Amino acid sequence: MAATDEPAARPRGTRRLLGAIARWTLIVHAALLVAQPFIAGTMLDGRSADAQAWHLKIGMVLPTIGFVQIVVTFLAWGLARWPQGAFTGSIAVWVLELAQFFIGYLGMPLAMHIPLGLFVVAAGVGMAYAYGYRAVPRALVPASTLADAHPN
């Protein structure tokens, strides 16, 4: 009997672990996105000589984390029954991040870099809130739990 219960328990634990990894990836990604404007502000203020280097370093790490987020949300969508929006939204944020990175790296006008940067921050934080911070989406809650919680 234990042999039949054991395989059923493993996928649930795997789904839970994959969901936790996806959530933390979304949250860390959003936190680094939020840090960027603050670092840029200290850079423009001229109070920190290292601010430009930190802004560049984080800006170079963000597309990598964005790509990891795409892979993790794809796995969460396929294996842990996460909503497809987490995956497609991650792709959209990553494409915007790449554009933002190249606009900044090539020294294009701040009139392009700043508005796009604010949009990327809002999109990344929105993704983290929608899929990482909020309660588990309905698609992840077993139907038996929903029926028990809301009897009609």
Secondary structure, DSSP 8 states (H G I E B T S, - for coil): -HHHHHHHHHHHHHHHHHHHHHHHHHHHHHHHHHHHHHHHHHHHHT--TTHHHHHHHHHHHHHHHHHHHHHHHHHHHHHS---HHHHHHHHHHHHHHHHHHHHHHTT--HHHHHHHHHHHHHHHHHHIIIIIIS---GGGS-HHHHHHHS--
